[in-house]
Amino acid sequence: MSVESVFPQLEALLPHVQKPIQYVGGELNSTVKPWESCDVRWSLMYPDAYEVGLPNQGVMILYEVLNEREGVLAERTYSVWPDLEELMREHKVPQFTVDSHRPVSAFDFLGVSFSTELGYTNLLTALDLAGIPLDARDRTEDHPVVVAGGHAAFNPEPIADFIDCAVIGDGEQAVLDMTAILRDWKAEGRPGGRDELLFRLARTGSVYVPKFYDVEYLADGRIARVVPNRSGVPWRVSKHTVMDLDEWPYPKQPLVPLAETVHERMSVEIFRGCTRGCRFCQAGMITRPVRERSITGIGEMVDKGLKATGFEEVGLLSLSSADHTEIGDIAKGLADRYEEDKIGLSLPSTRVDAFNIDLANELTRNGRRSGLTFAPEGGSERIRKVINKMVSEEDLIRTVATAYGNGWRQVKLYFMCGLPTETDDDVLQIADMATKVIAKGREVSGKNDIRCTVSIGGFVPKPHTPFQWAPQLSAEETDARLEKLREKIRGDKKYGRSIGFRYHDGKPGIVEGLLSRGDRRVGAVIRAVYEDGGRFDGWREHFSYDRWMECAERALPQFGLDLDWYTTRERTYEEVLPWDHLDSGLDKDWLWEDWQDSLDETEVDDCRWTPCFDCGVCPQMQTEIQIGPTGRKLLPLSVK
């Protein structure tokens, strides 16, 4: 049976909202399949505005992987701004996909990719607009199966009431496996209804279905255990790991946005995973092991992507792109190939100890020379040992001297505030580092127009990291510490004016801390915030700290808990953590030992170049580190 487009009703509303172009669809390389020709239908959501969601690589990859399969269609949906939400409610227009404007409620799956926990309220908005019951237990087999994925899904417990299942890890193979299970269930006549479908997904051992697990609590509020409540459901759910990235060269035809987005470029993921071992970094921990895409695989993806899109910049993405074993050859090969076309290359922020001027020159040869970004993360040598960020002040000064001496005029340094064991002095040393950077820049360049921007974010302890047991610094203490740093920078008559200072106050971090290490009881807070009007909490202009605090004060006492219990409280080794039954591959004892090493200020090397430290990932997940060099070169694909 065909499903009608809601665009005729939607179109009448668009003249009355901001940026209506983001809702119309029809982007270059988008896909619309006939509804009747497919028996499995996915709606893929990034729970944020179009301008943030469209460039998201995860959604773009799954969109293409699914649409390549016969009998399967995938369409995209994003969060609508409050102005359109109000009109949609008034005129009874449901949450829709941008590809064909079909109602999200008509699809088999609603897959939601969470990069951050601050998108949870947007999920509830979309469910309500779609006419899907907020509580998973109220859904029937006529409603889509709501699937959470992305980095924040490694602890989906705070949204366990609102989702049907979660997939942790890489999604490419996972969505195809889930598609096959749903197709078989449909072909058999939907035996056992929705419950049987979810059971079939759960018994694979790689799809987490919260309803099949009971959480038991101790009298003091801690978790006693998480136990399956149905035979055949595994005690632990394992993450998915795609091993050969060259077999998954997606996206092959990246989407070209109609409206302005946060990234106006074509991006290629050059490797996945990181073993640098930064103790605060959840992404580095949960994406192990390192898997490099080959130099020739990267070259082919760039060539096809540029031909398919017309972009003039290529982003070489990973958690630490300069660590690719052939990054120099990749940068030079691409710069050579596209010199006439003036295609620019970009890396995310570069590690201080991986930067070299040859690489920087290749990256800027065909594009503009913008500022360089480095992330020392901690202001003092001591705190960098605590977080295992093995960068010395001498390394940084030497690197920026090279940059300033070769024509750069601006450097951005990224730090965190509120790290475990941190003192005021650790943070105030950020100002000392910035002044040394400016002084060295003036010395080597002979010019005074040298700039250094200091950008600071609040530290949030994350699951599946050595800091998952750490206490979080309160918002008040974070703000007080940053105010002292601001005063020190402003009080420097010689260098202060050359130092830019940007920081996020401690309030959003406390909410993120509640959500990142929360359990199922936090769902009551999320729902209360949503019902009170909470939307787009990742946006400063929409985020309301007071709303979150008031809702937490109303919702948590019924469990005998408060906000501090989830945020500023230190956990012990014996405590059962809400995500312990979700297996990221990392051995919990290894994480605890690394936490103890951090308190002793002991550094640990990168296991790519040293003997194994037994973190648990490779043997447990039957994976291995995959790195070059391949010895191959990136030859031009066509002679001009």
DANOR-V618481 format. One record per residue. N is the residue number from 1. RES is the residue in three letters. PSI is psi in degrees with one decimal (NA if undefined). Layout:
<<N:RES:PSI> <N:RES:PSI>>
//
This chain:
<<1:MET:134.1> <2:SER:151.6> <3:VAL:125.1> <4:GLU:147.6> <5:SER:142.9> <6:VAL:10.1> <7:PHE:-36.8> <8:PRO:-41.1> <9:GLN:-39.2> <10:LEU:-41.4> <11:GLU:-35.7> <12:ALA:-21.2> <13:LEU:-23.6> <14:LEU:-33.5> <15:PRO:-13.6> <16:HIS:8.9> <17:VAL:162.1> <18:GLN:144.3> <19:LYS:57.0> <20:PRO:-23.0> <21:ILE:-28.0> <22:GLN:-10.7> <23:TYR:-1.8> <24:VAL:-19.2> <25:GLY:-164.9> <26:GLY:21.6> <27:GLU:152.5> <28:LEU:130.8> <29:ASN:7.5> <30:SER:162.9> <31:THR:130.2> <32:VAL:119.5> <33:LYS:151.7> <34:PRO:130.8> <35:TRP:-43.1> <36:GLU:-22.1> <37:SER:-3.1> <38:CYS:143.7> <39:ASP:-6.8> <40:VAL:127.7> <41:ARG:124.2> <42:TRP:136.4> <43:SER:122.3> <44:LEU:126.2> <45:MET:136.5> <46:TYR:116.3> <47:PRO:59.4> <48:ASP:-179.9> <49:ALA:157.3> <50:TYR:-43.2> <51:GLU:-24.4> <52:VAL:-37.8> <53:GLY:-36.4> <54:LEU:-42.8> <55:PRO:-5.6> <56:ASN:121.9> <57:GLN:-38.2> <58:GLY:-50.0> <59:VAL:-41.7> <60:MET:-39.0> <61:ILE:-49.4> <62:LEU:-36.8> <63:TYR:-44.5> <64:GLU:-41.7> <65:VAL:-45.6> <66:LEU:-43.5> <67:ASN:-17.8> <68:GLU:-20.6> <69:ARG:137.3> <70:GLU:136.6> <71:GLY:6.9> <72:VAL:136.0> <73:LEU:149.0> <74:ALA:134.6> <75:GLU:163.8> <76:ARG:147.0> <77:THR:146.4> <78:TYR:168.5> <79:SER:137.4> <80:VAL:146.2> <81:TRP:156.2> <82:PRO:-31.1> <83:ASP:-42.1> <84:LEU:-36.0> <85:GLU:-45.4> <86:GLU:-43.8> <87:LEU:-37.3> <88:MET:-39.3> <89:ARG:-41.6> <90:GLU:-40.1> <91:HIS:8.8> <92:LYS:44.8> <93:VAL:123.5> <94:PRO:165.7> <95:GLN:133.2> <96:PHE:161.9> <97:THR:150.2> <98:VAL:-16.6> <99:ASP:-48.8> <100:SER:4.2> <101:HIS:35.9> <102:ARG:150.5> <103:PRO:134.1> <104:VAL:-31.0> <105:SER:-15.7> <106:ALA:-11.3> <107:PHE:162.3> <108:ASP:-42.1> <109:PHE:142.6> <110:LEU:103.3> <111:GLY:122.3> <112:VAL:122.6> <113:SER:115.3> <114:PHE:110.5> <115:SER:-26.7> <116:THR:150.7> <117:GLU:-16.8> <118:LEU:0.1> <119:GLY:2.8> <120:TYR:-40.4> <121:THR:-31.8> <122:ASN:-31.8> <123:LEU:-46.6> <124:LEU:-37.7> <125:THR:-47.4> <126:ALA:-41.7> <127:LEU:-45.4> <128:ASP:-42.9> <129:LEU:-32.3> <130:ALA:-12.2> <131:GLY:19.7> <132:ILE:127.2> <133:PRO:137.3> <134:LEU:-40.6> <135:ASP:126.4> <136:ALA:-32.4> <137:ARG:-17.0> <138:ASP:-0.8> <139:ARG:150.9> <140:THR:-179.4> <141:GLU:-6.6> <142:ASP:-10.2> <143:HIS:152.4> <144:PRO:152.5> <145:VAL:119.7> <146:VAL:117.7> <147:VAL:126.7> <148:ALA:141.0> <149:GLY:-174.9> <150:GLY:175.6> <151:HIS:-36.8> <152:ALA:-13.6> <153:ALA:-4.0> <154:PHE:-14.5> <155:ASN:85.4> <156:PRO:6.9> <157:GLU:-39.5> <158:PRO:-25.2> <159:ILE:19.4> <160:ALA:-31.7> <161:ASP:-24.4> <162:PHE:-15.0> <163:ILE:156.2> <164:ASP:-33.4> <165:CYS:168.9> <166:ALA:144.9> <167:VAL:123.9> <168:ILE:137.5> <169:GLY:-157.8> <170:ASP:140.0> <171:GLY:-14.6> <172:GLU:-55.2> <173:GLN:-32.0> <174:ALA:-44.6> <175:VAL:-30.1> <176:LEU:-39.2> <177:ASP:-42.9> <178:MET:-36.8> <179:THR:-44.6> <180:ALA:-39.8> <181:ILE:-43.8> <182:LEU:-38.3> <183:ARG:-45.1> <184:ASP:-42.9> <185:TRP:-42.0> <186:LYS:-44.5> <187:ALA:-29.0> <188:GLU:2.1> <189:GLY:24.7> <190:ARG:50.9> <191:PRO:138.6> <192:GLY:0.4> <193:GLY:-158.3> <194:ARG:-37.4> <195:ASP:-41.9> <196:GLU:-39.4> <197:LEU:-46.7> <198:LEU:-36.2> <199:PHE:-41.9> <200:ARG:-37.9> <201:LEU:-43.3> <202:ALA:-39.2> <203:ARG:-8.3> <204:THR:-22.3> <205:GLY:0.4> <206:SER:10.0> <207:VAL:124.2> <208:TYR:121.5> <209:VAL:103.3> <210:PRO:-33.7> <211:LYS:-18.7> <212:PHE:11.0> <213:TYR:132.1> <214:ASP:138.9> <215:VAL:124.8> <216:GLU:139.2> <217:TYR:151.5> <218:LEU:168.8> <219:ALA:-28.9> <220:ASP:6.4> <221:GLY:-18.1> <222:ARG:161.2> <223:ILE:132.4> <224:ALA:-47.8> <225:ARG:160.6> <226:VAL:121.1> <227:VAL:137.0> <228:PRO:142.2> <229:ASN:12.8> <230:ARG:136.8> <231:SER:138.8> <232:GLY:-7.7> <233:VAL:128.6> <234:PRO:151.9> <235:TRP:-33.9> <236:ARG:143.8> <237:VAL:131.4> <238:SER:152.2> <239:LYS:155.3> <240:HIS:140.0> <241:THR:117.1> <242:VAL:122.0> <243:MET:-46.6> <244:ASP:97.8> <245:LEU:-27.3> <246:ASP:-21.3> <247:GLU:-11.0> <248:TRP:68.7> <249:PRO:61.9> <250:TYR:152.4> <251:PRO:137.7> <252:LYS:-34.6> <253:GLN:81.7> <254:PRO:148.6> <255:LEU:141.0> <256:VAL:114.5> <257:PRO:152.3> <258:LEU:-32.8> <259:ALA:164.0> <260:GLU:136.7> <261:THR:173.7> <262:VAL:-24.1> <263:HIS:110.8> <264:GLU:71.8> <265:ARG:166.2> <266:MET:131.9> <267:SER:144.2> <268:VAL:128.2> <269:GLU:112.5> <270:ILE:-23.8> <271:PHE:163.4> <272:ARG:141.8> <273:GLY:162.9> <274:CYS:138.8> <275:THR:21.2> <276:ARG:-28.9> <277:GLY:25.9> <278:CYS:123.8> <279:ARG:-18.0> <280:PHE:-13.2> <281:CYS:101.9> <282:GLN:-41.8> <283:ALA:-42.4> <284:GLY:-35.9> <285:MET:-46.8> <286:ILE:-14.0> <287:THR:6.8> <288:ARG:152.1> <289:PRO:173.2> <290:VAL:129.9> <291:ARG:111.3> <292:GLU:140.4> <293:ARG:141.4> <294:SER:157.1> <295:ILE:-38.0> <296:THR:-34.7> <297:GLY:-40.9> <298:ILE:-45.1> <299:GLY:-42.2> <300:GLU:-39.1> <301:MET:-41.2> <302:VAL:-44.8> <303:ASP:-48.7> <304:LYS:-40.5> <305:GLY:-41.5> <306:LEU:-40.2> <307:LYS:-32.1> <308:ALA:-15.6> <309:THR:-37.5> <310:GLY:10.5> <311:PHE:157.4> <312:GLU:8.8> <313:GLU:142.1> <314:VAL:123.9> <315:GLY:125.5> <316:LEU:100.0> <317:LEU:145.0> <318:SER:-178.0> <319:LEU:-21.7> <320:SER:71.1> <321:SER:-33.8> <322:ALA:-7.5> <323:ASP:-7.3> <324:HIS:133.3> <325:THR:-18.7> <326:GLU:30.4> <327:ILE:-35.6> <328:GLY:-46.8> <329:ASP:-36.2> <330:ILE:-49.4> <331:ALA:-45.2> <332:LYS:-42.6> <333:GLY:-43.0> <334:LEU:-39.5> <335:ALA:-39.9> <336:ASP:-46.8> <337:ARG:-37.8> <338:TYR:22.9> <339:GLU:-44.2> <340:GLU:-30.9> <341:ASP:-5.3> <342:LYS:42.8> <343:ILE:120.8> <344:GLY:153.7> <345:LEU:147.1> <346:SER:147.2> <347:LEU:151.6> <348:PRO:-177.8> <349:SER:137.9> <350:THR:137.9> <351:ARG:139.2> <352:VAL:-42.9> <353:ASP:-0.3> <354:ALA:-3.3> <355:PHE:137.0> <356:ASN:155.2> <357:ILE:-31.1> <358:ASP:-44.7> <359:LEU:-45.3> <360:ALA:-39.9> <361:ASN:-37.9> <362:GLU:-41.0> <363:LEU:-29.5> <364:THR:2.2> <365:ARG:-42.1> <366:ASN:-4.8> <367:GLY:-166.5> <368:ARG:152.5> <369:ARG:95.4> <370:SER:-171.2> <371:GLY:159.8> <372:LEU:143.1> <373:THR:127.5> <374:PHE:153.8> <375:ALA:83.3> <376:PRO:-22.9> <377:GLU:-45.3> <378:GLY:144.5> <379:GLY:-28.3> <380:SER:157.7> <381:GLU:-40.3> <382:ARG:-47.3> <383:ILE:-28.6> <384:ARG:-28.2> <385:LYS:-38.7> <386:VAL:-43.4> <387:ILE:-0.2> <388:ASN:35.9> <389:LYS:92.0> <390:MET:72.3> <391:VAL:122.0> <392:SER:162.3> <393:GLU:-36.4> <394:GLU:-41.0> <395:ASP:-46.3> <396:LEU:-47.3> <397:ILE:-39.9> <398:ARG:-40.5> <399:THR:-47.0> <400:VAL:-30.0> <401:ALA:-41.2> <402:THR:-42.8> <403:ALA:-51.3> <404:TYR:-35.5> <405:GLY:-17.2> <406:ASN:24.0> <407:GLY:-9.1> <408:TRP:148.7> <409:ARG:-10.7> <410:GLN:132.6> <411:VAL:136.8> <412:LYS:131.1> <413:LEU:130.9> <414:TYR:131.7> <415:PHE:168.0> <416:MET:151.2> <417:CYS:140.3> <418:GLY:17.4> <419:LEU:153.6> <420:PRO:137.3> <421:THR:3.7> <422:GLU:143.6> <423:THR:171.1> <424:ASP:-40.6> <425:ASP:-38.0> <426:ASP:-39.0> <427:VAL:-40.0> <428:LEU:-24.6> <429:GLN:-13.8> <430:ILE:-40.5> <431:ALA:-41.1> <432:ASP:-41.8> <433:MET:-41.9> <434:ALA:-40.1> <435:THR:-36.9> <436:LYS:-36.2> <437:VAL:-46.1> <438:ILE:-45.1> <439:ALA:-44.5> <440:LYS:-38.5> <441:GLY:-43.1> <442:ARG:-37.9> <443:GLU:-48.9> <444:VAL:-25.5> <445:SER:-21.1> <446:GLY:17.2> <447:LYS:158.8> <448:ASN:-1.5> <449:ASP:35.0> <450:ILE:135.3> <451:ARG:145.7> <452:CYS:122.5> <453:THR:127.6> <454:VAL:120.6> <455:SER:129.6> <456:ILE:131.2> <457:GLY:156.6> <458:GLY:138.7> <459:PHE:133.6> <460:VAL:118.6> <461:PRO:137.4> <462:LYS:151.7> <463:PRO:154.5> <464:HIS:26.3> <465:THR:162.2> <466:PRO:-22.1> <467:PHE:10.8> <468:GLN:-16.2> <469:TRP:-6.9> <470:ALA:148.3> <471:PRO:147.5> <472:GLN:141.7> <473:LEU:137.7> <474:SER:160.0> <475:ALA:-38.4> <476:GLU:-42.6> <477:GLU:-38.5> <478:THR:-48.5> <479:ASP:-38.3> <480:ALA:-40.0> <481:ARG:-41.7> <482:LEU:-31.6> <483:GLU:-38.1> <484:LYS:-39.0> <485:LEU:-43.4> <486:ARG:-44.5> <487:GLU:-38.5> <488:LYS:-41.7> <489:ILE:-46.0> <490:ARG:-29.8> <491:GLY:-5.9> <492:ASP:103.7> <493:LYS:-28.4> <494:LYS:-39.4> <495:TYR:-15.3> <496:GLY:-39.3> <497:ARG:-18.6> <498:SER:-2.9> <499:ILE:116.5> <500:GLY:146.7> <501:PHE:113.8> <502:ARG:132.7> <503:TYR:153.7> <504:HIS:132.7> <505:ASP:169.6> <506:GLY:-7.2> <507:LYS:-49.8> <508:PRO:-33.0> <509:GLY:-35.4> <510:ILE:-41.6> <511:VAL:-43.5> <512:GLU:-37.3> <513:GLY:-40.9> <514:LEU:-43.7> <515:LEU:-34.2> <516:SER:-35.1> <517:ARG:18.6> <518:GLY:168.6> <519:ASP:-166.1> <520:ARG:-25.0> <521:ARG:-22.0> <522:VAL:-18.6> <523:GLY:-31.3> <524:ALA:-33.8> <525:VAL:-46.1> <526:ILE:-44.4> <527:ARG:-41.0> <528:ALA:-40.3> <529:VAL:-44.5> <530:TYR:-47.4> <531:GLU:-21.4> <532:ASP:2.6> <533:GLY:8.3> <534:GLY:124.4> <535:ARG:152.4> <536:PHE:53.7> <537:ASP:-15.0> <538:GLY:-5.9> <539:TRP:125.8> <540:ARG:-38.8> <541:GLU:-16.5> <542:HIS:-19.9> <543:PHE:134.5> <544:SER:105.5> <545:TYR:-41.7> <546:ASP:-39.4> <547:ARG:-45.6> <548:TRP:-41.8> <549:MET:-43.1> <550:GLU:-41.3> <551:CYS:-37.1> <552:ALA:-40.2> <553:GLU:-27.9> <554:ARG:-39.3> <555:ALA:-34.9> <556:LEU:-32.5> <557:PRO:-26.7> <558:GLN:-21.5> <559:PHE:3.2> <560:GLY:26.0> <561:LEU:167.8> <562:ASP:178.0> <563:LEU:-43.0> <564:ASP:-30.1> <565:TRP:-33.5> <566:TYR:-23.8> <567:THR:-65.0> <568:THR:1.0> <569:ARG:133.7> <570:GLU:137.2> <571:ARG:157.2> <572:THR:165.8> <573:TYR:-36.8> <574:GLU:-19.4> <575:GLU:135.2> <576:VAL:119.2> <577:LEU:149.8> <578:PRO:-22.8> <579:TRP:10.3> <580:ASP:-23.7> <581:HIS:1.5> <582:LEU:116.5> <583:ASP:105.3> <584:SER:-0.3> <585:GLY:-21.1> <586:LEU:129.7> <587:ASP:127.9> <588:LYS:-36.5> <589:ASP:-36.9> <590:TRP:-42.7> <591:LEU:-42.4> <592:TRP:-42.6> <593:GLU:-37.0> <594:ASP:-34.1> <595:TRP:-43.2> <596:GLN:-38.7> <597:ASP:-37.0> <598:SER:-39.7> <599:LEU:-26.7> <600:ASP:0.4> <601:GLU:41.7> <602:THR:128.4> <603:GLU:152.8> <604:VAL:134.4> <605:ASP:168.4> <606:ASP:122.8> <607:CYS:-1.9> <608:ARG:-31.4> <609:TRP:3.7> <610:THR:170.1> <611:PRO:156.7> <612:CYS:139.8> <613:PHE:7.3> <614:ASP:46.4> <615:CYS:-20.6> <616:GLY:-17.8> <617:VAL:-52.6> <618:CYS:-52.1> <619:PRO:-39.3> <620:GLN:-39.1> <621:MET:3.2> <622:GLN:48.1> <623:THR:-177.1> <624:GLU:156.8> <625:ILE:132.3> <626:GLN:104.8> <627:ILE:162.2> <628:GLY:-152.9> <629:PRO:151.7> <630:THR:-21.9> <631:GLY:-3.4> <632:ARG:158.6> <633:LYS:157.0> <634:LEU:90.6> <635:LEU:150.8> <636:PRO:139.9> <637:LEU:-21.2> <638:SER:142.5> <639:VAL:128.3> <640:LYS:NA>>
//
